[in-house]
Amino acid sequence: MKKDNFLRGAFIATFCLILTKILGVLYVIPFYAIIGSEGSVIYGAAYNIYAIFLNLSTIGLPLAISKMVSEYHTLGYEYTKKRSYQLAGKVMIISSLITTAILLIFAPILAKYIINYNDFSEIAHSLGAELIAYGNVMHGQYLIREITLVIRISSSAIFFVTLISMIRGYLQGMKYIQASSISQVLEQFIRVIVILLGSYLCIKVFRTSLGIAVGVAVFGATLGAIAAFFYLRKKKKELHEGKIIKLEEEKKITDKFLFQKIIRYTIPLIIMELIGTSFQLVDMFTVVSTLTGVANYSLTDASVIMNIVTTLGTKLNVIVMAIANGIVVSLLPSLTSDYVDKNMPEVRLKINKALRIILYITIPMAVGLSLLSEPVWTIFYGESYYGPKVFMVSVFVAVFGSLFTNVIVTMQSLSRYKSMYIGLFSGFLFNVIMNIPFMILFHKIGLPIYYGNLVATMIGYSISIFICLKDLKKFINISYRRTLRHFRYIIASCIIMCLVILGLNYIIPIGGHSRMMSILITIFYAIVGASVYFFCTYVTNTFDVIIGKDTIDAIIHRKK
């Protein structure tokens, strides 16, 4: 294997992440058609629990490994690099085993909590005749048994996902981004194949229970992780790092020191993840009560809107967010390496380059998805009154979330923890305090009340971003003038793109189509919009500066 430079690594990681996220969204349509509404309840309940516990067992550690590996490799401390990787790996493996044991033992309690916490009567009502056959209580017990089975099956994936997260962190730290990114696509592809093929065979051919069918589908995560593990292990063996010599300076570095460093690097990433999740939690605790109490929405409509804001819309936003996540994978080890080498011009260049790429790609994506919110929503979720209306604004949260993630990881790379914490908590505090007032304000001025919390979230992200960027300006004397100039060109290009799409809408209506027709409409307008945007940015020289010949050469050619 050969190392990937920053730009090549960023684009490979971004492309693979987008492909992975698209696969993760698309499979839901045929899968839910196979297992039905009851199966979707079982799958959603069990998989959400699995996802929470998986995050608890790995949160922050892969990126911490990436930073430590990059740091010690740059210093030439190969022995310490290996020790830090092994020590962090032990922490991850122990946490994964503990998490797996908790899921296996407490699965029945978790399943019962899920059924009791949710409005089961509404779920049961949608199941119709089958509920009458079982009776309300007996059907509830049946769902608990099925969810318990699926949770226990899903727990088998945690250990293997942890192993591949470790290896990915190591390879990313060494700037081997391609192997790490391809493994994600491989993992997701096998997972999706097992989910669709396994559930179809169970339901349509072998006529098994829903619990077994969904359990087989969930086991796809385990098989995907196992395949990715063998692929990554093979790639790691190709590194040929040679004999590791312990330098004199490394003798003073104890395991205790390395463990403390792992914790110090991991905590900011955990806080970033928690703050990002907490923005959604604020909505979960405030949206329904404000909609019903202030604007007299029914509880059903308020719950639907809250689900769109916190769950359904977020699943579509991850496609936009994949841009930032892909850049972060390459940015963290690259910035860490340059910072350790005290190569500040390169640090400043990469920070601005990352910001420009995110702005250049995510803004037109968000604008396009907003304009096409009705057909896009129809493709993934079917017809909905509130879905497109909420999504057309909530998609812009992904742009601010992308910049937020990129800036926070930049601060982490340069060890600017104090300012990073101030930025994180300032933005979050604003969101907590102003979420309800903004909703009330929007209602009073005649705008949809549910846009108020979305705007409050975007301002909260903006506060965090501004504080961190201001600190970077002072700390490394970075200038954002060229980035701001090209930001203006990006906005102008997006406005022209909007005018073209809205004009075409009079000839070929965007909304009011079937799912199949919505796919064709979305593809057509995506091609038109992308072409107009590219032409405008090319004419203004924005494309050449951000995604020009030098950038393309950097993407194509690897670091020797």
N, C-alpha and C positions, 0 to 999 in steps of 0.2 A: 504494500500500500504506500501511497504518497500523501503527504500532508496537503490540506486545503488551506488556501489563504482566506482572509476574512470574508471577502465578497463572494468567492466561490462557495465557501462553507455556508454563508448566509442564504444564498439562493438555492443551494441543494436542500438545505434543511427546510426552507420555506416551501419549496415545491413539494417535497415529500410530506410535510405536515398538512398542506392544503389537500393533497390527494388522500391522505389518511382521514382527515375530517370529512371530506366529501363522501368517502366510503362509509364513514360512521353515521352520516345523516341519511344517505340514500337507502341503506339496507332496511331502515325502519319501515318503509312503505310496504314492501312485500312481506316482511317478517310479521308485522301486525295483522296483515291480511290473512296469514296462515294461522296464527294462534288466536286471533279474535280478541274481543274486549277483555274477557276474563284472563286470558293468557297474558295480555299486555299489563294487566294489574299485577299479576304474579311476577312477571319479568321486571317491570319497573320498580316494584318494591324491593325485590332481592338485589337487583343490580345497583340501585342507589346506595343500599347498605354496603355492598361490596366496594363501590367507588370511594365511599367515605373512609372505610377502614384501610383501603389501599393507600390513599393519600396520607393517612396517619402514619403508616409504616415507612413511607419513602419521602415525605414532604421535605423539600429543601436539600436533602442529602446528595442527589445526583449532581446538582449544580455546585454544591460545596466541594464534591470530589473533583469536578471539572476545574474549579478555581485552584484548589490545592495542587493538583497534578500539574497544571500549567505553571503555577508559581515556582514549584520546586524543580520542574524540568528546565525552566528558564535560568534558574540559579545554578544548574548543573548538579543538583542534589538528587541523583537518581535513586540512591538507597532510601532517602527520606521520602521521596515520591512514592516508592513502592510500599513503604511502611504506612504512609498516610492513607493510601488506597486500601490496603488490607485492613487497617483499623476501622476506617469508615465502613468498609464492607461488612465487618463483623457486627458493627452497630446495626446496619440495615438488616442483616440476616436474622439477628436476634429479635429485632422489632417485628419482622415479618412472621417469624414463628409464633411470637406472642399473639400477634393479630390473628393469625390463622386459628390458633387454639381458642381465642375468644369467640370467633365466629362459629366454630364447630360446637362449642359448649353452650353458648348463649343464643344460638339461632332461634329456638322456639320463643324465647322472651322477646327478641327483636321483632320477630314476625307478629307476635301478639300485639306488641306496642304499635306497629305500623297499622294493623287493622283497627285497633281501638282509637288511634290518633286521627285517622282519616274518617270522613263522613261515609261510613260503610253503607248506610241506607241508600245513599245516592248511587254508589257503585252497584249495590245489589239490585236496585231498581232497573239499571241498564242491562242487567243479565237476564231479566224477564223470566221465562218459563222454567229455566233451570233452578232459579231461586225457589220457586214454588215446590219443586220436587224435593229439595233439601230442607227447606225451612230456613228462616233467617239465622238462627243460632248455629244449626248444623252446617250451613254453608260457610259461615264465618270460621268454624273449626276446620272445615275442609281447606279453606284458603290459607289458614295458618300452617297446616301440615305441608301444603304445597310450597309455600314461601320458605318454610324451614328447610325443606329438601333443597331448594334452589340456592339458598344462602350457603348451605354446607358445601354444595358442589362448587359454587363460585370461589369459596375460600381456597381451593386448590391452586388457583392462579396466582395468589399473592406472593408465594415464595419465588416462583419463576419470574414474575414481573419485577420483583426486587433484584434478582440476579442480573437481569438484562439492564435495569436502570443503573446498576453499579458499573457494568462494562461500558455502557453508553457514556456515563460521566467521565470515565477514564479516557476513552477514545476522543471525546470532545475536548478534554483538557490537553490532549496531545495533538489536537487540530486534525484528527481524522474524522471529519464530519460526514463524509459520504457513507461509510459503512454503518455508522450510527443511524443515519436517516433512512437508508434502505431497509434496515432491520425493522423500523417502525411500520413501513409500508407492508413488508412481509408479514409482520405480526397481525396487522389489521386485515389484510387480505385473507389470511387463513381463518381468522376469527369470523369474518363475514360469511365465508364459504360454509363453515361448520354451522353457524347460526341458521342460515337459510336452508341448506341441504339437510341438516340434522332435524330441524323442526318440521320440515316438509315430510321427511320419511316417517318420523314418529307419528304425526297427525294423520297423514293421508294414506300411508302404506301399512304401518304396523299398528295403527289405531291405539296408541298408548294414551295414558292420562296426560293432562296438560302439564302437570308437575314434571313428569319425565321429559316431555318435549321441550319445555323451557329449560330444564336442567341440562339437557344435551346442548341446547343453544348457548347457555352460559358457559359450558365447558369449552366452548370455542376460544374463550379468552386464555384458558390454560394451554391449549394446543398451539395457539398463536404465539404465546410467550415461549413455549418450549422450542418451537421452530426458530424464533428469533435468537434464543439463547445459543443454540448450536451454530447458527450463522455468525453471531458475534464472537463466540469463543474461537472459531476458525480464523476470523479476521484478526483477533488479538494475537493469535499465535504467529501471524505473518509479520508482526512488528520487528522481530529479530533485534531486540534491544541490547543483546550481548551481555557480557559479564558486568555485573554491577559492583563498583568499587565504593567502599565507604570512605568518604573524605573526612579529614580531621575536623572540619567545622561541623560535620553532622553528628559527631559523637555527643555534643551537648544537647541535641534535640531529643527529648525524652518522649515516651508514649503519652505521659500525662500532658505535656505541652501540645502534642499533636491532637489529643482528644479535646482539649480546651479550644484549640483552633477550629476543629470540626464544628463544635458547638457554636463558636463565635461566628463562623461563616454561615451556619445553617439557620440560626435564629432570625436574622433579617429576612431571609427567604420565606421562612414560616410566617413571620409577621406580614410580609407582602401578600402572601396567599390568603391569610386570614382577613386582612383588611379588604382585599378584593372580594372575598366571599361575603364579608360583612356589609358591603354596599347592597348586595342582594337581600341580606337579612333585614336591613332597614326597610326595604320595600315590602318584604313579607309581613312585617309587623305593623306597617302604617298604611299601605295602599287600600286594603279591604275596608278597614275602619273609616278611613277618610272618604272613600267613594260612597259608602252607605250613609255615613253621618252627615257629610257636607253636601253631596250632590244627589242624594236619595237614589243611588243605584240599588238594584236588588242584590241580595247576597250572592245569588248565582252569577249575575253579570260581573260583580266585583271580584269574585273568585276566579272567573275566566280571565279577566284582565290581569290579575295578579299572576296567574299561571303563565300567561303570555310574556309578561315582563321578566319573571324570574326563571322560567324554565324553557318554554317553547322558543321564544325569541332568542334566548341565550344560545340555544343549540345551533341556530343559524349564524349567530354572531361569531362563533368559534372559527368559521371559515375566514372571516376578516382578521380575527385575532391571531390566526396561524402565521400571518406575515411577521408580526412582532416576535412570536415565539420562535420562529425559524431564525430570525436575526439574533435573538438572545443566545441561542445555542452556540453560534459562532462568535458573537461579540464578547461574551464573558471571558473565555480563555484568551482571546486575542488581546483585549484591553488589559487583562491581568499581566500577560507577558510583556506588553509594551510598557506598562507602568513599572514593573519590576526592573526593566532595562532603563527606566527613566527617559524613554523616548516620547517626550510630551508632544512634539508636533504630530506624531503618528496617532497618539491618543486623541488629540483634538480633531484630527482629520476623520477618524473612525466614528467618533461620537456624532459629528455633523452628517457624515455619510449615512449612518444608521437612521438618523432623524429624517433625512431627505427621502430615503427609500421608503420608509414607513408612510410618510405623508403622500408621496407620489403614487403609491399603490392603494393604500387603504381608503383615502378620501374618495377617489372615483368609484371604488368598489361599493362604499357605503351609499354614495349618491345614487348609483345605478340600482342597487338593491332597494333603496327607498322608493325610487320612481316605479320599480317593478314589484313593489311589495305585494300587490294582489295576486299576480300570476305565480310569484315565488311561493307565497304562502299556500296557494291552492295546490301547487306541485307536492309540497311536503306534508301538509296537514289537511288538505281539502278546503271547501268553502267555509268562510268564517266572516262574521260581521266586524268583530273587534280585532281579529288577528292582523290583517293588513294595516289597519289604522294605527295600532300600537307599534307594529314592527317598522313602519316607515320612519319613525323617529328613534325608536330604541336601537336601530342598527348603527346610529352615530355614536352610541355609547361605546361600541367596539373600537372606533377610531381613538377615542380618548383612553380607553383601556389599553390599547396597543402602545400608545406613547407612554402611558403610566408604567407598564411593564418594562419597556425598554429603558426608561430613565432610571427606574429603581434599580435594575440590574447593573446599569452603568455606575451608579453610586456604590453598589456592592463591590464592583470590580475595583474601584479606586478607594475602597475602605472609608467612605464618607458616611459613616453610620449615624452620627448625631444629626446632621442635616437631613438625612434620609428619614429618620424617625419623626423629625419635626414635620417634614412634608407629608408623610403617611398619615399621621394622626390629625394634622390640620385639615386635610382634605376630608377625612372620614368624619371628623367632628362637625364640619360644615354640613355634610350630608345628613347627619343625625339631627342637627338642629333645624335645618331649613327644608327638609323633605316635605313635611306637612304644610308649612307656610307657603311654599312654592305651589303646591297643589291647590290650596285655597286661593292664591293669587290668580292662577290660571283660570280657575272656575269663575272668579269675579270679573275678569276681563273678557270672558266669553270663549276662551280656548278650552279644548278638552282637558279635563282635570288630570287625567292620567299622564299628560305630557309634563306636568309640573315636577313629578318625582324624577323623571328621566333627565330633565334639564338640571335639577339639583345634583344628580349623580355626575353629570358631565362637568359641572362647575367644581364639584368636589375633586374629581380627577385633575382638573386644570390647576387647582390650587396646589396639589401635591407636585405636579409637573413643574409649575413655575418656581416653587421654592427650591427644588432640586437643581433646575437649570441655572438659577441665579447663584446657587452655591458653587456649581461647577465653573461658572464664569469667573467668580472670584478666586477659586482654588487653582485652576489651571490656565486662567487668562484666555478662555475660549470665546470666540466671537460667533454669533449666530446670524450675522448680517446677510450672508449669501443664502443661507437656509431660509430666512424670512422673505428674501426677494423672490426665491423660486416658489415659496409657499403661495405668494400672491399670484404667480403665473398658474400654479396648480388650480387655485380657486377660480381664476378667470376661465381656464380651460373646462372646468367642470360646469360652469354657468353656460358656456356655449353648448356643451354636450346636453345639458338639461333642455335648452331651447330647441335643439334638434329633435330630441326624443318627444318632447311635448307637442311639437309641430306634427311629427309623424303620427302621434296618437289620434289626430283628427282623421287620418286616412286608415290606419290600422289600429283599432282600439286596443289598449293594453289589458283592460280588465273584462270580466264577464264571460270567461271561457271555461271549457272543461279542462280536466287535468292534462290530457294529452295536448290539447291546443295551447294550454298555458306553457308547456315545455317549449313548443315551437316559437311562441311569442317571445319568451324569455331569451332563447338562443338568438333570435333575430335582432332584438333590441340590444342584447349584450354585444353582438358583433358591431352593430352600428355605433353604439355608444363608445366602445373601446376604440374604434377607428377614428371617430371624431376627436376623442380625447388625445390619442396618440398624435394625430396630425397637428393639433393645437400646441401641444407641448414640444413637438419637433420644430415647428415654426418659431417658437419663442426661445429655442435653444435649451429648454429645460430638460428635455430627454437626453441631449448630449452631455449635459453636466451631471445628471443623476444616473442615467442608465446609458451612458455613451460608449464610445469605442474603448476607452481605457477600462471602464467598468466591465464591459463584455470580455475584453482580453483577460482581465483579472479573474472573471468567472470561469472562462474556458481553460486557462492555464493554471496548473497546480504549482504549489510551492515546491521547488526542487529540494 
